[in-house]
Amino acid sequence: MPTKKKKEEYKVEGKKLVGKVKKLIKEGNVRRITIKDKNNKTLVVIPVTVGVIGAILAAPLVVVGAIAAMVTECTISVERTK
C-alpha cells in the first residue's frame, strides 16, 4: 500500500527558523523540509528519514541557522507521511 503524503506550509521570521525546523523534525512524521525565501526561491531542502540520528542533522541545522541570519521572513514547506 503506497504511503500517503501531506504538504503543509508555515511562514516564519528568520530568527524563529531554527526552532521551528527542530520542532518539525522532532514530530517524527516529516519526510522533507524545504525552506524558501519571500520570493519563493528554494534555499535548502532537508530530507528527513525515519530513524535519523541528531548528529546527522547537525550540519543541515547549521545551514538553516546561517539562512535565518540572512532572511527576515521565509516559508517552510513540510512533506509528511500520514
N, C-alpha and C positions, 0 to 999 in steps of 0.2 A: 504494500500500500504506500503510495507516494506521500511524502511529508508535505503538509500544507504550510505555506509561508504567509506571513502577515507583515506589512510595512507600516511604520509609524514615522512621524517627523516631529522634531522638537526644535524650537527656536530658543537659543540661549545666548547670554552675553559671554564674551571671551573669557572673563575672569571666572565664570562658573563652568566652563567647558570640561576641564579635567575631572571635576567632581561628578558631573553628570555622566561622563563616559565610564568612570569607575563604578558608579551605581548601576548602570545598564549591564556592565559585564558581570557584576555580582548576581544579577537576576537569573542568570543561567540559561535562559531560552533564547538568547541573542545569537544569531549566526554571523551577522556582518554589520559593522558600523561605518557609515560614510559621513564625513564632515565636509560641508560646503560653505563657502563664504557667502556674503549677502548678495553677490552677483550670480549665485548658483553654480559657481565654479568648484569642482571637486578638489579638495585639498589633500585628503588622505582617506584611504579605505582600509579598515582593520577587520580582517576575517577572524571571527572568534569561534573556535572549535570546542566541542564538548571535551571537558577534562583538561583544559588549558591551565598550566601552572602559572602562578603570578609572576614568576621571574621571566617567563617568555613574553608576557605583556608589558614588562617594564620599558623596553625600548619604544614600542608604539606610544606609550603614555608620555614619554619624554618628547616625542614629536608633537603629540597633542598639546603638551604644555607650551612648546615653542609657538605653535599656531595660536594658542589662546593669548599669548603676549602680543601678537601682531594684529588680531582682528577685534573689532568691537562687538560684532554680532555674527552669529553663524547658525547654520541649520544642521542638526544631527539627524540623519536618516537611519533608521534601525530596521533590519530584517530579522524577524523572529520565526521560530517554528511553533506551530500550535500543538 
